[in-house]
């Protein structure tokens, strides 16, 4: 399935797609993006935008600036690991989405949100399961969120090279688990996540 403008056309008005990256990792922030696209974007970009998980890192980096350039508006918000530990990852992801939407100008008439959770906003919302593979606006948001988060984790790799964040981006891979076991958690690990919590104060 390739995302298209079906939901946007059905809704009419100004529509924003919302998605996040980083709910699952054991380290680093969760990042959300909100994007308003119009159907008159060039065909070449239309064909390139997809669910970020289906694009290679190289392709995501290529499409990222094109989305920024062609979007009517976009917003990106970052919620760090400390707040994730305080309010839980679901609430942190919803907060990041709200903050991304709050950056949009013009204000959208409708939010298309990836998943089954709506956010705290007076704007009308449709929650769409697997929306990043159905709506072009959500797919575009998924790319902005994913690239932004990956870049943040690459920067954290420079601070904490022993954890190799540039390779796994904080996800719970076998390599990451082994490195936590060897070095213990670092300051950007999510202390309440299983995979991290059991190694704190050991």
C-alpha positions as a Markdown table, in Angstrom:
| # | Residue | x | y | z |
|---|---|---|---|---|
| 1 | Unk | 0.0 | 0.0 | 0.0 |
| 2 | Unk | 1.3 | 3.4 | -1.0 |
| 3 | Unk | 0.1 | 6.5 | 0.9 |
| 4 | Unk | -2.0 | 9.0 | -1.1 |
| 5 | Unk | -4.3 | 12.0 | -0.6 |
| 6 | Unk | -7.6 | 10.0 | -0.2 |
| 7 | Unk | -8.1 | 11.0 | 3.5 |
| 8 | Unk | -7.1 | 14.6 | 2.8 |
| 9 | Unk | -9.5 | 15.0 | -0.1 |
| 10 | Unk | -12.3 | 13.4 | 1.8 |
| 11 | Unk | -11.8 | 15.8 | 4.7 |
| 12 | Unk | -11.5 | 19.0 | 2.6 |
| 13 | Unk | -10.1 | 22.2 | 4.2 |
| 14 | Unk | -6.6 | 22.4 | 5.7 |
| 15 | Unk | -5.4 | 19.0 | 6.8 |
| 16 | Unk | -2.3 | 18.2 | 8.8 |
| 17 | Unk | -0.7 | 14.7 | 9.1 |
| 18 | Unk | 0.9 | 13.8 | 12.5 |
| 19 | Unk | 3.3 | 11.1 | 13.4 |
| 20 | Unk | 6.0 | 10.3 | 15.9 |
| 21 | Unk | 9.3 | 8.4 | 16.0 |
| 22 | Unk | 10.9 | 6.9 | 19.1 |
| 23 | Unk | 8.2 | 5.3 | 21.2 |
| 24 | Unk | 10.0 | 2.0 | 21.4 |
| 25 | Unk | 13.7 | 2.8 | 22.1 |
| 26 | Unk | 15.4 | 2.5 | 25.4 |
| 27 | Unk | 17.2 | 5.8 | 25.1 |
| 28 | Unk | 16.8 | 9.3 | 23.8 |
| 29 | Unk | 13.8 | 11.4 | 23.0 |
| 30 | Unk | 10.5 | 10.8 | 21.2 |
| 31 | Unk | 10.0 | 13.2 | 18.3 |
| 32 | Unk | 6.8 | 14.2 | 16.6 |
| 33 | Unk | 6.1 | 16.1 | 13.4 |
| 34 | Unk | 3.0 | 17.7 | 11.9 |
| 35 | Unk | 2.9 | 18.5 | 8.1 |
| 36 | Unk | 0.4 | 20.3 | 5.9 |
| 37 | Unk | 0.7 | 19.3 | 2.3 |
| 38 | Unk | -1.4 | 20.2 | -0.7 |
| 39 | Unk | -2.2 | 17.9 | -3.6 |
| 40 | Unk | -0.2 | 20.1 | -6.1 |
| 41 | Unk | 3.2 | 18.9 | -4.8 |
| 42 | Unk | 5.4 | 17.7 | -7.7 |
| 43 | Unk | 4.8 | 14.1 | -8.9 |
| 44 | Unk | 8.4 | 13.2 | -8.3 |
| 45 | Unk | 8.0 | 14.0 | -4.6 |
| 46 | Unk | 4.6 | 12.4 | -4.4 |
| 47 | Unk | 6.2 | 9.1 | -5.6 |
| 48 | Unk | 9.1 | 9.4 | -3.1 |
| 49 | Unk | 7.2 | 10.0 | 0.1 |
| 50 | Unk | 6.3 | 6.9 | 2.0 |
| 51 | Unk | 6.1 | 5.5 | 5.5 |
| 52 | Unk | 9.6 | 6.3 | 6.9 |
| 53 | Unk | 10.0 | 2.6 | 7.9 |
| 54 | Unk | 9.8 | 1.6 | 4.2 |
| 55 | Unk | 12.5 | 4.1 | 3.1 |
| 56 | Unk | 16.3 | 3.6 | 3.5 |
| 57 | Unk | 18.1 | 6.1 | 5.6 |
| 58 | Unk | 19.6 | 7.6 | 2.5 |
| 59 | Unk | 16.2 | 8.1 | 0.9 |
| 60 | Unk | 14.8 | 9.6 | 4.0 |
| 61 | Unk | 17.6 | 12.2 | 4.1 |
| 62 | Unk | 16.9 | 13.0 | 0.4 |
| 63 | Unk | 13.2 | 13.5 | 0.9 |
| 64 | Unk | 13.5 | 15.4 | 4.2 |
| 65 | Unk | 14.4 | 18.8 | 2.8 |
| 66 | Unk | 12.0 | 18.4 | -0.1 |
| 67 | Unk | 9.1 | 17.9 | 2.3 |
| 68 | Unk | 10.2 | 21.0 | 4.3 |
| 69 | Unk | 10.4 | 23.0 | 1.1 |
| 70 | Unk | 7.1 | 21.9 | -0.4 |
| 71 | Unk | 5.0 | 21.8 | 2.7 |
| 72 | Unk | 2.5 | 24.6 | 3.4 |
| 73 | Unk | 3.6 | 24.3 | 7.0 |
| 74 | Unk | 5.4 | 21.9 | 9.3 |
| 75 | Unk | 6.3 | 21.6 | 13.0 |
| 76 | Unk | 8.7 | 19.3 | 14.8 |
| 77 | Unk | 8.8 | 18.7 | 18.6 |
| 78 | Unk | 11.2 | 16.8 | 20.8 |
| 79 | Unk | 10.3 | 15.4 | 24.2 |
| 80 | Unk | 13.4 | 14.1 | 26.1 |
| 81 | Unk | 14.0 | 11.0 | 28.1 |
| 82 | Unk | 13.5 | 12.7 | 31.5 |
| 83 | Unk | 9.9 | 13.7 | 30.7 |
| 84 | Unk | 9.3 | 10.3 | 29.2 |
| 85 | Unk | 10.3 | 8.8 | 32.5 |
| 86 | Unk | 8.0 | 11.2 | 34.4 |
| 87 | Unk | 4.8 | 10.9 | 32.4 |
| 88 | Unk | 5.3 | 7.6 | 30.4 |
| 89 | Unk | 6.0 | 7.2 | 26.7 |
| 90 | Unk | 2.4 | 7.3 | 25.5 |
| 91 | Unk | 1.8 | 10.6 | 27.2 |
| 92 | Unk | 5.1 | 12.0 | 26.0 |
| 93 | Unk | 4.4 | 11.0 | 22.4 |
| 94 | Unk | 1.0 | 12.7 | 22.6 |
| 95 | Unk | 2.6 | 15.8 | 24.1 |
| 96 | Unk | 5.2 | 15.9 | 21.3 |
| 97 | Unk | 2.4 | 15.7 | 18.7 |
| 98 | Unk | 0.5 | 18.5 | 20.4 |
| 99 | Unk | 3.6 | 20.7 | 20.4 |
| 100 | Unk | 4.3 | 20.0 | 16.7 |
| 101 | Unk | 0.7 | 20.9 | 15.8 |
| 102 | Unk | 0.9 | 24.1 | 17.9 |
| 103 | Unk | 3.7 | 25.3 | 15.5 |
| 104 | Unk | 1.5 | 25.1 | 12.4 |
| 105 | Unk | 0.5 | 28.3 | 10.6 |
| 106 | Unk | -2.2 | 28.2 | 9.2 |
| 107 | Unk | -4.1 | 26.3 | 11.8 |
| 108 | Unk | -5.5 | 23.1 | 10.3 |
| 109 | Unk | -9.2 | 22.2 | 10.2 |
| 110 | Unk | -8.4 | 18.5 | 10.7 |
| 111 | Unk | -5.6 | 16.4 | 12.1 |
| 112 | Unk | -4.8 | 13.0 | 10.7 |
| 113 | Unk | -3.0 | 11.2 | 13.4 |
| 114 | Unk | -1.1 | 7.9 | 13.0 |
| 115 | Unk | -2.3 | 5.2 | 15.4 |
| 116 | Unk | -5.3 | 5.0 | 17.6 |
| 117 | Unk | -4.7 | 7.8 | 20.0 |
| 118 | Unk | -6.0 | 11.3 | 19.7 |
| 119 | Unk | -4.2 | 14.3 | 21.3 |
| 120 | Unk | -5.2 | 17.2 | 23.5 |
| 121 | Unk | -6.4 | 19.7 | 20.9 |
| 122 | Unk | -9.6 | 21.6 | 20.0 |
| 123 | Unk | -8.9 | 20.8 | 16.3 |
| 124 | Unk | -11.0 | 18.0 | 14.8 |
| 125 | Unk | -9.0 | 14.7 | 14.6 |
| 126 | Unk | -9.1 | 11.4 | 12.8 |
| 127 | Unk | -6.9 | 8.7 | 14.3 |
| 128 | Unk | -5.8 | 6.3 | 11.6 |
| 129 | Unk | -4.2 | 2.9 | 12.4 |
| 130 | Unk | -1.2 | 2.5 | 10.1 |
| 131 | Unk | -1.9 | 6.0 | 8.8 |
| 132 | Unk | 1.7 | 6.4 | 7.7 |
| 133 | Unk | 1.1 | 3.9 | 4.9 |
| 134 | Unk | -2.3 | 5.4 | 4.0 |
| 135 | Unk | -2.0 | 9.2 | 4.2 |
| 136 | Unk | 0.6 | 11.2 | 2.3 |
| 137 | Unk | 0.6 | 13.9 | 5.0 |
| 138 | Unk | 1.1 | 11.4 | 7.8 |
| 139 | Unk | 3.9 | 9.7 | 5.8 |
| 140 | Unk | 5.6 | 13.0 | 5.3 |
| 141 | Unk | 5.4 | 13.7 | 9.0 |
| 142 | Unk | 6.9 | 10.3 | 9.7 |
| 143 | Unk | 9.9 | 11.2 | 7.6 |
| 144 | Unk | 10.5 | 14.5 | 9.4 |
| 145 | Unk | 10.2 | 12.9 | 12.8 |
| 146 | Unk | 12.4 | 9.9 | 11.9 |
| 147 | Unk | 15.2 | 11.9 | 10.3 |
| 148 | Unk | 15.2 | 14.4 | 13.2 |
| 149 | Unk | 15.4 | 11.7 | 15.8 |
| 150 | Unk | 18.1 | 9.8 | 14.0 |
| 151 | Unk | 20.2 | 12.9 | 13.8 |
| 152 | Unk | 19.8 | 13.5 | 17.5 |
| 153 | Unk | 20.9 | 9.9 | 18.2 |
| 154 | Unk | 23.9 | 10.3 | 15.9 |
| 155 | Unk | 24.8 | 13.4 | 18.0 |
| 156 | Unk | 24.4 | 11.3 | 21.2 |
| 157 | Unk | 26.7 | 8.7 | 19.7 |
| 158 | Unk | 29.5 | 11.4 | 19.8 |
| 159 | Unk | 28.9 | 12.0 | 23.5 |
| 160 | Unk | 28.5 | 8.3 | 24.4 |
| 161 | Unk | 30.4 | 6.3 | 21.7 |
| 162 | Unk | 30.6 | 3.2 | 23.8 |
| 163 | Unk | 26.8 | 2.6 | 23.3 |
| 164 | Unk | 27.0 | 2.8 | 19.5 |
| 165 | Unk | 23.8 | 4.9 | 19.2 |
| 166 | Unk | 24.6 | 5.6 | 15.6 |
| 167 | Unk | 23.9 | 1.9 | 14.8 |
| 168 | Unk | 20.7 | 1.1 | 16.7 |
| 169 | Unk | 19.4 | 4.6 | 17.5 |
| 170 | Unk | 18.5 | 3.5 | 21.0 |
| 171 | Unk | 16.3 | 0.6 | 20.1 |
| 172 | Unk | 16.4 | -2.6 | 22.1 |
| 173 | Unk | 18.7 | -4.6 | 19.8 |
| 174 | Unk | 20.9 | -7.4 | 21.0 |
| 175 | Unk | 23.9 | -5.1 | 20.5 |
| 176 | Unk | 22.3 | -2.4 | 22.6 |
| 177 | Unk | 21.4 | -4.8 | 25.4 |
| 178 | Unk | 25.0 | -6.2 | 25.5 |
| 179 | Unk | 26.4 | -2.7 | 25.7 |
| 180 | Unk | 24.1 | -1.7 | 28.6 |
| 181 | Unk | 25.1 | -4.9 | 30.4 |
| 182 | Unk | 28.7 | -4.0 | 29.9 |
| 183 | Unk | 28.7 | -0.3 | 30.7 |
| 184 | Unk | 25.5 | 0.2 | 32.6 |
| 185 | Unk | 22.9 | 2.8 | 31.5 |
| 186 | Unk | 24.1 | 6.3 | 30.5 |
| 187 | Unk | 22.3 | 9.7 | 31.2 |
| 188 | Unk | 20.1 | 9.5 | 28.1 |
| 189 | Unk | 18.7 | 6.0 | 28.8 |
| 190 | Unk | 15.0 | 5.8 | 29.8 |
| 191 | Unk | 15.3 | 4.6 | 33.4 |
| 192 | Unk | 11.9 | 3.1 | 33.7 |
| 193 | Unk | 12.0 | 1.0 | 30.5 |
| 194 | Unk | 12.6 | -2.7 | 30.8 |
| 195 | Unk | 16.0 | -3.4 | 29.4 |
| 196 | Unk | 17.4 | -0.4 | 31.3 |
| 197 | Unk | 15.8 | -0.3 | 34.7 |
| 198 | Unk | 17.2 | -3.7 | 35.8 |
| 199 | Unk | 20.8 | -2.3 | 35.3 |
| 200 | Unk | 20.4 | 0.9 | 37.3 |
| 201 | Unk | 22.4 | 1.0 | 40.5 |
| 202 | Unk | 23.9 | -2.4 | 40.0 |
